[in-house]
Amino acid sequence: MNPVNYLYLAALLFTIGASGVLIRRNAIIVFMCVELMLNACNLTLVTFSRMHGNLDGQVLAFFTMVVAAAEVVVGLAIIVALYRSRHSASVDDASLMKL
């Protein structure tokens, strides 16, 4: 398969994720869209790494996946805390949690 097709797929995934972050109000959906954008960036890194014949992009994609896993833990904890205090997962209610 042509590597350009992978780049088109990554651009499509990133566009879907970015539009989901900008349009949706549910915190869980926004969180999943951010993860979709990170996976699109990982696909781009691996594609360019394969095109140029070195492993630097694949190693960077691996570290990005590790950071994304840590982000999932912290992000879901924040969403659960928001839901427990406000009984809603809306992004608009998150500003009410200020001290």
SEVOMAR-898510 format. One record per atom (N, C-alpha, C, O): residue number from 1; residue in one letter; chain; atom name; x, y, z. Coordinates in steps of 0.1 Angstrom, whole numbers. Layout:
% residues N
+-----+--------+--------+-------+-------+-------+-------+
: num : residu : chaine : atome :    px :    py :    pz :
+-----+--------+--------+-------+-------+-------+-------+
: NUM :      a :      A :    CA :     X :     Y :     Z :
...
+-----+--------+--------+-------+-------+-------+-------+
//
This chain:
% residues 99
+-----+--------+--------+-------+-------+-------+-------+
: num : residu : chaine : atome :    px :    py :    pz :
+-----+--------+--------+-------+-------+-------+-------+
:   1 :      m :      A :     N :     8 :   -12 :     0 :
:   1 :      m :      A :    CA :     0 :     0 :     0 :
:   1 :      m :      A :     C :     9 :    12 :     0 :
:   1 :      m :      A :     O :    19 :    13 :     6 :
:   2 :      n :      A :     N :     4 :    22 :    -7 :
:   2 :      n :      A :    CA :    12 :    35 :    -8 :
:   2 :      n :      A :     C :    12 :    42 :     5 :
:   2 :      n :      A :     O :     2 :    44 :    11 :
:   3 :      p :      A :     N :    24 :    47 :     9 :
:   3 :      p :      A :    CA :    24 :    55 :    22 :
:   3 :      p :      A :     C :    16 :    67 :    22 :
:   3 :      p :      A :     O :    12 :    72 :    33 :
:   4 :      v :      A :     N :    13 :    73 :    10 :
:   4 :      v :      A :    CA :     5 :    85 :    10 :
:   4 :      v :      A :     C :    -9 :    82 :    15 :
:   4 :      v :      A :     O :   -16 :    91 :    20 :
:   5 :      n :      A :     N :   -14 :    70 :    12 :
:   5 :      n :      A :    CA :   -27 :    66 :    17 :
:   5 :      n :      A :     C :   -28 :    67 :    32 :
:   5 :      n :      A :     O :   -38 :    71 :    38 :
:   6 :      y :      A :     N :   -17 :    63 :    39 :
:   6 :      y :      A :    CA :   -17 :    63 :    53 :
:   6 :      y :      A :     C :   -18 :    78 :    58 :
:   6 :      y :      A :     O :   -24 :    81 :    68 :
:   7 :      l :      A :     N :   -11 :    87 :    51 :
:   7 :      l :      A :    CA :   -11 :   101 :    55 :
:   7 :      l :      A :     C :   -25 :   107 :    52 :
:   7 :      l :      A :     O :   -30 :   115 :    60 :
:   8 :      y :      A :     N :   -32 :   103 :    42 :
:   8 :      y :      A :    CA :   -46 :   107 :    40 :
:   8 :      y :      A :     C :   -55 :   102 :    51 :
:   8 :      y :      A :     O :   -63 :   110 :    56 :
:   9 :      l :      A :     N :   -53 :    90 :    55 :
:   9 :      l :      A :    CA :   -61 :    84 :    66 :
:   9 :      l :      A :     C :   -58 :    92 :    79 :
:   9 :      l :      A :     O :   -67 :    95 :    86 :
:  10 :      a :      A :     N :   -45 :    95 :    82 :
:  10 :      a :      A :    CA :   -42 :   102 :    94 :
:  10 :      a :      A :     C :   -48 :   116 :    93 :
:  10 :      a :      A :     O :   -53 :   121 :   104 :
:  11 :      a :      A :     N :   -48 :   123 :    82 :
:  11 :      a :      A :    CA :   -54 :   136 :    81 :
:  11 :      a :      A :     C :   -69 :   135 :    83 :
:  11 :      a :      A :     O :   -75 :   144 :    89 :
:  12 :      l :      A :     N :   -75 :   125 :    78 :
:  12 :      l :      A :    CA :   -90 :   123 :    80 :
:  12 :      l :      A :     C :   -93 :   121 :    94 :
:  12 :      l :      A :     O :  -102 :   127 :   100 :
:  13 :      l :      A :     N :   -85 :   112 :   101 :
:  13 :      l :      A :    CA :   -87 :   109 :   115 :
:  13 :      l :      A :     C :   -85 :   122 :   124 :
:  13 :      l :      A :     O :   -93 :   125 :   133 :
:  14 :      f :      A :     N :   -75 :   130 :   120 :
:  14 :      f :      A :    CA :   -72 :   142 :   128 :
:  14 :      f :      A :     C :   -83 :   152 :   126 :
:  14 :      f :      A :     O :   -87 :   159 :   135 :
:  15 :      t :      A :     N :   -88 :   153 :   114 :
:  15 :      t :      A :    CA :   -99 :   162 :   111 :
:  15 :      t :      A :     C :  -112 :   158 :   118 :
:  15 :      t :      A :     O :  -119 :   167 :   124 :
:  16 :      i :      A :     N :  -115 :   145 :   119 :
:  16 :      i :      A :    CA :  -127 :   141 :   126 :
:  16 :      i :      A :     C :  -125 :   144 :   141 :
:  16 :      i :      A :     O :  -134 :   148 :   148 :
:  17 :      g :      A :     N :  -113 :   141 :   146 :
:  17 :      g :      A :    CA :  -110 :   144 :   160 :
:  17 :      g :      A :     C :  -111 :   159 :   164 :
:  17 :      g :      A :     O :  -117 :   163 :   174 :
:  18 :      a :      A :     N :  -106 :   167 :   155 :
:  18 :      a :      A :    CA :  -106 :   182 :   157 :
:  18 :      a :      A :     C :  -120 :   187 :   157 :
:  18 :      a :      A :     O :  -124 :   196 :   165 :
:  19 :      s :      A :     N :  -128 :   182 :   147 :
:  19 :      s :      A :    CA :  -142 :   187 :   146 :
:  19 :      s :      A :     C :  -150 :   182 :   158 :
:  19 :      s :      A :     O :  -159 :   189 :   163 :
:  20 :      g :      A :     N :  -147 :   170 :   163 :
:  20 :      g :      A :    CA :  -154 :   166 :   175 :
:  20 :      g :      A :     C :  -150 :   174 :   188 :
:  20 :      g :      A :     O :  -159 :   176 :   196 :
:  21 :      v :      A :     N :  -138 :   178 :   189 :
:  21 :      v :      A :    CA :  -134 :   186 :   200 :
:  21 :      v :      A :     C :  -141 :   200 :   199 :
:  21 :      v :      A :     O :  -145 :   205 :   210 :
:  22 :      l :      A :     N :  -142 :   205 :   187 :
:  22 :      l :      A :    CA :  -148 :   219 :   186 :
:  22 :      l :      A :     C :  -163 :   219 :   187 :
:  22 :      l :      A :     O :  -169 :   229 :   191 :
:  23 :      i :      A :     N :  -170 :   208 :   183 :
:  23 :      i :      A :    CA :  -184 :   208 :   182 :
:  23 :      i :      A :     C :  -191 :   202 :   194 :
:  23 :      i :      A :     O :  -201 :   208 :   199 :
:  24 :      r :      A :     N :  -186 :   191 :   199 :
:  24 :      r :      A :    CA :  -193 :   184 :   210 :
:  24 :      r :      A :     C :  -191 :   190 :   223 :
:  24 :      r :      A :     O :  -181 :   197 :   226 :
:  25 :      r :      A :     N :  -201 :   188 :   233 :
:  25 :      r :      A :    CA :  -201 :   194 :   246 :
:  25 :      r :      A :     C :  -199 :   183 :   257 :
:  25 :      r :      A :     O :  -196 :   187 :   268 :
:  26 :      n :      A :     N :  -200 :   171 :   253 :
:  26 :      n :      A :    CA :  -198 :   160 :   263 :
:  26 :      n :      A :     C :  -183 :   158 :   265 :
:  26 :      n :      A :     O :  -176 :   156 :   256 :
:  27 :      a :      A :     N :  -179 :   157 :   278 :
:  27 :      a :      A :    CA :  -165 :   156 :   281 :
:  27 :      a :      A :     C :  -159 :   143 :   277 :
:  27 :      a :      A :     O :  -148 :   142 :   272 :
:  28 :      i :      A :     N :  -167 :   132 :   277 :
:  28 :      i :      A :    CA :  -162 :   119 :   273 :
:  28 :      i :      A :     C :  -160 :   119 :   258 :
:  28 :      i :      A :     O :  -150 :   113 :   253 :
:  29 :      i :      A :     N :  -169 :   124 :   250 :
:  29 :      i :      A :    CA :  -167 :   125 :   236 :
:  29 :      i :      A :     C :  -155 :   134 :   232 :
:  29 :      i :      A :     O :  -148 :   130 :   223 :
:  30 :      v :      A :     N :  -154 :   145 :   239 :
:  30 :      v :      A :    CA :  -142 :   154 :   236 :
:  30 :      v :      A :     C :  -129 :   146 :   239 :
:  30 :      v :      A :     O :  -119 :   147 :   232 :
:  31 :      f :      A :     N :  -129 :   139 :   250 :
:  31 :      f :      A :    CA :  -118 :   131 :   254 :
:  31 :      f :      A :     C :  -114 :   121 :   244 :
:  31 :      f :      A :     O :  -102 :   119 :   240 :
:  32 :      m :      A :     N :  -124 :   114 :   239 :
:  32 :      m :      A :    CA :  -122 :   104 :   228 :
:  32 :      m :      A :     C :  -117 :   110 :   215 :
:  32 :      m :      A :     O :  -109 :   104 :   208 :
:  33 :      c :      A :     N :  -121 :   122 :   212 :
:  33 :      c :      A :    CA :  -117 :   129 :   200 :
:  33 :      c :      A :     C :  -102 :   133 :   202 :
:  33 :      c :      A :     O :   -95 :   133 :   192 :
:  34 :      v :      A :     N :   -98 :   137 :   214 :
:  34 :      v :      A :    CA :   -84 :   141 :   216 :
:  34 :      v :      A :     C :   -75 :   128 :   214 :
:  34 :      v :      A :     O :   -65 :   129 :   208 :
:  35 :      e :      A :     N :   -80 :   117 :   219 :
:  35 :      e :      A :    CA :   -73 :   104 :   217 :
:  35 :      e :      A :     C :   -72 :   101 :   202 :
:  35 :      e :      A :     O :   -62 :    95 :   198 :
:  36 :      l :      A :     N :   -83 :   103 :   195 :
:  36 :      l :      A :    CA :   -83 :   101 :   180 :
:  36 :      l :      A :     C :   -72 :   109 :   173 :
:  36 :      l :      A :     O :   -65 :   105 :   164 :
:  37 :      m :      A :     N :   -71 :   122 :   178 :
:  37 :      m :      A :    CA :   -61 :   131 :   172 :
:  37 :      m :      A :     C :   -47 :   126 :   175 :
:  37 :      m :      A :     O :   -38 :   127 :   167 :
:  38 :      l :      A :     N :   -45 :   121 :   187 :
:  38 :      l :      A :    CA :   -31 :   116 :   191 :
:  38 :      l :      A :     C :   -28 :   103 :   183 :
:  38 :      l :      A :     O :   -17 :   102 :   178 :
:  39 :      n :      A :     N :   -38 :    95 :   180 :
:  39 :      n :      A :    CA :   -36 :    83 :   172 :
:  39 :      n :      A :     C :   -33 :    87 :   157 :
:  39 :      n :      A :     O :   -25 :    80 :   151 :
:  40 :      a :      A :     N :   -39 :    97 :   153 :
:  40 :      a :      A :    CA :   -36 :   102 :   139 :
:  40 :      a :      A :     C :   -22 :   107 :   138 :
:  40 :      a :      A :     O :   -15 :   105 :   128 :
:  41 :      c :      A :     N :   -17 :   114 :   149 :
:  41 :      c :      A :    CA :    -3 :   118 :   149 :
:  41 :      c :      A :     C :     6 :   107 :   149 :
:  41 :      c :      A :     O :    17 :   107 :   143 :
:  42 :      n :      A :     N :     3 :    96 :   157 :
:  42 :      n :      A :    CA :    11 :    84 :   158 :
:  42 :      n :      A :     C :    12 :    77 :   144 :
:  42 :      n :      A :     O :    23 :    73 :   140 :
:  43 :      l :      A :     N :     1 :    77 :   137 :
:  43 :      l :      A :    CA :     1 :    71 :   124 :
:  43 :      l :      A :     C :    10 :    79 :   114 :
:  43 :      l :      A :     O :    17 :    73 :   106 :
:  44 :      t :      A :     N :    10 :    92 :   115 :
:  44 :      t :      A :    CA :    18 :   100 :   107 :
:  44 :      t :      A :     C :    33 :    98 :   110 :
:  44 :      t :      A :     O :    41 :    97 :   101 :
:  45 :      l :      A :     N :    36 :    97 :   123 :
:  45 :      l :      A :    CA :    50 :    95 :   127 :
:  45 :      l :      A :     C :    55 :    81 :   122 :
:  45 :      l :      A :     O :    66 :    80 :   117 :
:  46 :      v :      A :     N :    47 :    71 :   123 :
:  46 :      v :      A :    CA :    51 :    58 :   119 :
:  46 :      v :      A :     C :    52 :    57 :   103 :
:  46 :      v :      A :     O :    61 :    51 :    98 :
:  47 :      t :      A :     N :    43 :    64 :    96 :
:  47 :      t :      A :    CA :    44 :    65 :    82 :
:  47 :      t :      A :     C :    57 :    71 :    77 :
:  47 :      t :      A :     O :    64 :    66 :    68 :
:  48 :      f :      A :     N :    60 :    83 :    83 :
:  48 :      f :      A :    CA :    72 :    90 :    79 :
:  48 :      f :      A :     C :    84 :    82 :    83 :
:  48 :      f :      A :     O :    94 :    82 :    75 :
:  49 :      s :      A :     N :    84 :    75 :    94 :
:  49 :      s :      A :    CA :    95 :    67 :    98 :
:  49 :      s :      A :     C :    97 :    56 :    88 :
:  49 :      s :      A :     O :   109 :    52 :    85 :
:  50 :      r :      A :     N :    87 :    50 :    83 :
:  50 :      r :      A :    CA :    88 :    39 :    74 :
:  50 :      r :      A :     C :    93 :    44 :    60 :
:  50 :      r :      A :     O :   100 :    37 :    53 :
:  51 :      m :      A :     N :    88 :    56 :    56 :
:  51 :      m :      A :    CA :    92 :    62 :    43 :
:  51 :      m :      A :     C :   107 :    65 :    43 :
:  51 :      m :      A :     O :   113 :    63 :    33 :
:  52 :      h :      A :     N :   112 :    69 :    54 :
:  52 :      h :      A :    CA :   126 :    73 :    55 :
:  52 :      h :      A :     C :   136 :    62 :    59 :
:  52 :      h :      A :     O :   148 :    64 :    59 :
:  53 :      g :      A :     N :   130 :    51 :    64 :
:  53 :      g :      A :    CA :   138 :    39 :    67 :
:  53 :      g :      A :     C :   145 :    39 :    80 :
:  53 :      g :      A :     O :   155 :    32 :    82 :
:  54 :      n :      A :     N :   141 :    48 :    90 :
:  54 :      n :      A :    CA :   147 :    47 :   103 :
:  54 :      n :      A :     C :   136 :    45 :   113 :
:  54 :      n :      A :     O :   124 :    46 :   110 :
:  55 :      l :      A :     N :   140 :    42 :   125 :
:  55 :      l :      A :    CA :   130 :    39 :   136 :
:  55 :      l :      A :     C :   127 :    50 :   145 :
:  55 :      l :      A :     O :   121 :    48 :   155 :
:  56 :      d :      A :     N :   132 :    62 :   143 :
:  56 :      d :      A :    CA :   131 :    73 :   152 :
:  56 :      d :      A :     C :   116 :    77 :   154 :
:  56 :      d :      A :     O :   111 :    79 :   165 :
:  57 :      g :      A :     N :   108 :    77 :   143 :
:  57 :      g :      A :    CA :    94 :    80 :   144 :
:  57 :      g :      A :     C :    86 :    70 :   151 :
:  57 :      g :      A :     O :    77 :    73 :   158 :
:  58 :      q :      A :     N :    90 :    57 :   150 :
:  58 :      q :      A :    CA :    83 :    46 :   157 :
:  58 :      q :      A :     C :    86 :    47 :   172 :
:  58 :      q :      A :     O :    77 :    44 :   180 :
:  59 :      v :      A :     N :    98 :    50 :   175 :
:  59 :      v :      A :    CA :   101 :    52 :   190 :
:  59 :      v :      A :     C :    94 :    64 :   196 :
:  59 :      v :      A :     O :    89 :    63 :   207 :
:  60 :      l :      A :     N :    93 :    75 :   188 :
:  60 :      l :      A :    CA :    85 :    86 :   193 :
:  60 :      l :      A :     C :    71 :    83 :   194 :
:  60 :      l :      A :     O :    64 :    88 :   203 :
:  61 :      a :      A :     N :    65 :    75 :   185 :
:  61 :      a :      A :    CA :    51 :    71 :   186 :
:  61 :      a :      A :     C :    49 :    62 :   198 :
:  61 :      a :      A :     O :    38 :    63 :   204 :
:  62 :      f :      A :     N :    58 :    54 :   201 :
:  62 :      f :      A :    CA :    57 :    46 :   213 :
:  62 :      f :      A :     C :    57 :    54 :   226 :
:  62 :      f :      A :     O :    48 :    52 :   234 :
:  63 :      f :      A :     N :    65 :    64 :   227 :
:  63 :      f :      A :    CA :    65 :    73 :   238 :
:  63 :      f :      A :     C :    52 :    81 :   239 :
:  63 :      f :      A :     O :    47 :    85 :   249 :
:  64 :      t :      A :     N :    47 :    85 :   227 :
:  64 :      t :      A :    CA :    34 :    92 :   227 :
:  64 :      t :      A :     C :    23 :    83 :   232 :
:  64 :      t :      A :     O :    14 :    88 :   239 :
:  65 :      m :      A :     N :    23 :    70 :   229 :
:  65 :      m :      A :    CA :    13 :    61 :   234 :
:  65 :      m :      A :     C :    14 :    60 :   249 :
:  65 :      m :      A :     O :     4 :    59 :   256 :
:  66 :      v :      A :     N :    26 :    60 :   254 :
:  66 :      v :      A :    CA :    28 :    59 :   269 :
:  66 :      v :      A :     C :    22 :    72 :   276 :
:  66 :      v :      A :     O :    15 :    71 :   286 :
:  67 :      v :      A :     N :    25 :    84 :   270 :
:  67 :      v :      A :    CA :    20 :    96 :   275 :
:  67 :      v :      A :     C :     4 :    96 :   274 :
:  67 :      v :      A :     O :    -3 :   101 :   283 :
:  68 :      a :      A :     N :    -1 :    91 :   263 :
:  68 :      a :      A :    CA :   -15 :    90 :   261 :
:  68 :      a :      A :     C :   -22 :    81 :   271 :
:  68 :      a :      A :     O :   -33 :    84 :   276 :
:  69 :      a :      A :     N :   -15 :    70 :   275 :
:  69 :      a :      A :    CA :   -21 :    61 :   285 :
:  69 :      a :      A :     C :   -22 :    68 :   299 :
:  69 :      a :      A :     O :   -31 :    67 :   306 :
:  70 :      a :      A :     N :   -11 :    76 :   302 :
:  70 :      a :      A :    CA :   -12 :    84 :   314 :
:  70 :      a :      A :     C :   -22 :    94 :   314 :
:  70 :      a :      A :     O :   -29 :    97 :   324 :
:  71 :      e :      A :     N :   -24 :   100 :   302 :
:  71 :      e :      A :    CA :   -34 :   111 :   300 :
:  71 :      e :      A :     C :   -48 :   105 :   302 :
:  71 :      e :      A :     O :   -57 :   111 :   308 :
:  72 :      v :      A :     N :   -50 :    92 :   298 :
:  72 :      v :      A :    CA :   -63 :    86 :   299 :
:  72 :      v :      A :     C :   -67 :    84 :   314 :
:  72 :      v :      A :     O :   -78 :    86 :   318 :
:  73 :      v :      A :     N :   -57 :    80 :   322 :
:  73 :      v :      A :    CA :   -59 :    78 :   336 :
:  73 :      v :      A :     C :   -63 :    91 :   343 :
:  73 :      v :      A :     O :   -73 :    92 :   351 :
:  74 :      v :      A :     N :   -56 :   102 :   341 :
:  74 :      v :      A :    CA :   -58 :   115 :   347 :
:  74 :      v :      A :     C :   -71 :   121 :   342 :
:  74 :      v :      A :     O :   -79 :   126 :   349 :
:  75 :      g :      A :     N :   -73 :   120 :   328 :
:  75 :      g :      A :    CA :   -85 :   126 :   322 :
:  75 :      g :      A :     C :   -98 :   119 :   327 :
:  75 :      g :      A :     O :  -108 :   126 :   330 :
:  76 :      l :      A :     N :   -98 :   106 :   327 :
:  76 :      l :      A :    CA :  -110 :    99 :   332 :
:  76 :      l :      A :     C :  -113 :   102 :   347 :
:  76 :      l :      A :     O :  -124 :   102 :   351 :
:  77 :      a :      A :     N :  -102 :   103 :   355 :
:  77 :      a :      A :    CA :  -104 :   107 :   369 :
:  77 :      a :      A :     C :  -111 :   121 :   370 :
:  77 :      a :      A :     O :  -120 :   123 :   379 :
:  78 :      i :      A :     N :  -107 :   130 :   362 :
:  78 :      i :      A :    CA :  -113 :   143 :   362 :
:  78 :      i :      A :     C :  -127 :   143 :   357 :
:  78 :      i :      A :     O :  -136 :   150 :   363 :
:  79 :      i :      A :     N :  -130 :   135 :   347 :
:  79 :      i :      A :    CA :  -144 :   134 :   342 :
:  79 :      i :      A :     C :  -153 :   127 :   352 :
:  79 :      i :      A :     O :  -164 :   132 :   354 :
:  80 :      v :      A :     N :  -148 :   117 :   359 :
:  80 :      v :      A :    CA :  -156 :   111 :   370 :
:  80 :      v :      A :     C :  -158 :   120 :   381 :
:  80 :      v :      A :     O :  -169 :   121 :   387 :
:  81 :      a :      A :     N :  -148 :   128 :   385 :
:  81 :      a :      A :    CA :  -150 :   138 :   396 :
:  81 :      a :      A :     C :  -160 :   149 :   392 :
:  81 :      a :      A :     O :  -169 :   153 :   400 :
:  82 :      l :      A :     N :  -160 :   153 :   379 :
:  82 :      l :      A :    CA :  -169 :   162 :   374 :
:  82 :      l :      A :     C :  -184 :   157 :   374 :
:  82 :      l :      A :     O :  -193 :   163 :   378 :
:  83 :      y :      A :     N :  -185 :   144 :   370 :
:  83 :      y :      A :    CA :  -198 :   138 :   369 :
:  83 :      y :      A :     C :  -204 :   136 :   384 :
:  83 :      y :      A :     O :  -216 :   138 :   386 :
:  84 :      r :      A :     N :  -195 :   132 :   393 :
:  84 :      r :      A :    CA :  -200 :   130 :   407 :
:  84 :      r :      A :     C :  -204 :   143 :   413 :
:  84 :      r :      A :     O :  -214 :   143 :   421 :
:  85 :      s :      A :     N :  -198 :   154 :   410 :
:  85 :      s :      A :    CA :  -201 :   166 :   417 :
:  85 :      s :      A :     C :  -213 :   174 :   410 :
:  85 :      s :      A :     O :  -221 :   180 :   417 :
:  86 :      r :      A :     N :  -214 :   173 :   397 :
:  86 :      r :      A :    CA :  -224 :   180 :   389 :
:  86 :      r :      A :     C :  -235 :   171 :   383 :
:  86 :      r :      A :     O :  -245 :   176 :   378 :
:  87 :      h :      A :     N :  -233 :   158 :   383 :
:  87 :      h :      A :    CA :  -243 :   148 :   377 :
:  87 :      h :      A :     C :  -245 :   151 :   362 :
:  87 :      h :      A :     O :  -255 :   149 :   357 :
:  88 :      s :      A :     N :  -234 :   156 :   356 :
:  88 :      s :      A :    CA :  -234 :   159 :   342 :
:  88 :      s :      A :     C :  -220 :   158 :   337 :
:  88 :      s :      A :     O :  -210 :   161 :   344 :
:  89 :      a :      A :     N :  -218 :   154 :   325 :
:  89 :      a :      A :    CA :  -205 :   153 :   319 :
:  89 :      a :      A :     C :  -203 :   164 :   308 :
:  89 :      a :      A :     O :  -195 :   162 :   299 :
:  90 :      s :      A :     N :  -210 :   175 :   310 :
:  90 :      s :      A :    CA :  -209 :   186 :   300 :
:  90 :      s :      A :     C :  -196 :   194 :   303 :
:  90 :      s :      A :     O :  -192 :   196 :   314 :
:  91 :      v :      A :     N :  -190 :   198 :   292 :
:  91 :      v :      A :    CA :  -178 :   206 :   293 :
:  91 :      v :      A :     C :  -182 :   220 :   299 :
:  91 :      v :      A :     O :  -173 :   226 :   305 :
:  92 :      d :      A :     N :  -194 :   225 :   296 :
:  92 :      d :      A :    CA :  -198 :   238 :   301 :
:  92 :      d :      A :     C :  -199 :   238 :   317 :
:  92 :      d :      A :     O :  -196 :   248 :   323 :
:  93 :      d :      A :     N :  -201 :   227 :   323 :
:  93 :      d :      A :    CA :  -202 :   226 :   337 :
:  93 :      d :      A :     C :  -189 :   225 :   344 :
:  93 :      d :      A :     O :  -187 :   227 :   356 :
:  94 :      a :      A :     N :  -178 :   223 :   336 :
:  94 :      a :      A :    CA :  -165 :   222 :   342 :
:  94 :      a :      A :     C :  -160 :   235 :   348 :
:  94 :      a :      A :     O :  -152 :   236 :   357 :
:  95 :      s :      A :     N :  -165 :   246 :   342 :
:  95 :      s :      A :    CA :  -160 :   260 :   347 :
:  95 :      s :      A :     C :  -167 :   263 :   361 :
:  95 :      s :      A :     O :  -162 :   272 :   368 :
:  96 :      l :      A :     N :  -177 :   255 :   365 :
:  96 :      l :      A :    CA :  -183 :   257 :   378 :
:  96 :      l :      A :     C :  -175 :   251 :   389 :
:  96 :      l :      A :     O :  -178 :   253 :   401 :
:  97 :      m :      A :     N :  -165 :   243 :   386 :
:  97 :      m :      A :    CA :  -157 :   237 :   396 :
:  97 :      m :      A :     C :  -146 :   246 :   402 :
:  97 :      m :      A :     O :  -137 :   241 :   409 :
:  98 :      k :      A :     N :  -145 :   258 :   398 :
:  98 :      k :      A :    CA :  -135 :   267 :   403 :
:  98 :      k :      A :     C :  -137 :   270 :   417 :
:  98 :      k :      A :     O :  -149 :   269 :   422 :
:  99 :      l :      A :     N :  -127 :   273 :   425 :
:  99 :      l :      A :    CA :  -128 :   276 :   439 :
:  99 :      l :      A :     C :  -134 :   290 :   441 :
:  99 :      l :      A :     O :  -135 :   294 :   453 :
+-----+--------+--------+-------+-------+-------+-------+
//
